[in-house]
Amino acid sequence: MVARGIARTRQKGMFVVTALIGLAITTLIVGCGDLLGLDPRLAKLAAIAVSFQATYVARRTTIFRL
């Protein structure tokens, strides 16, 4: 069922919040990797994996609850 009205607006807002959380995780991991002297490409690959999983779990538990 598709959310409507205020529920839909809340759903969109939570989607943006989870995207920003994913961005923050990515930035943090790449920044830490840089400080540790890691190859930025490897740090970004790790960041992608962690950020994707975190965003998926956040969206599944808060936005798209079954």
C-alpha positions, 0 to 999 in steps of 0.5 A: 500500500502506498502512503498518502498525505502526512504519512507520505511526507514523513516517509520522504523526510525519513528517506532524506535523513537516511541518505544524509546518514549514509553520506555522513558515514561515507565521509567519516570512513573516507576521512579516517582512511585518509588520516591513516594513510590508506589509498582513498579508493580502498577507503571509498570501497569500504565506505560504500559497503558500510554506508549501503548496509547502514542505509538499507537497515535504517530504511527497512526499519524506519521507512519501509516497515513490513 
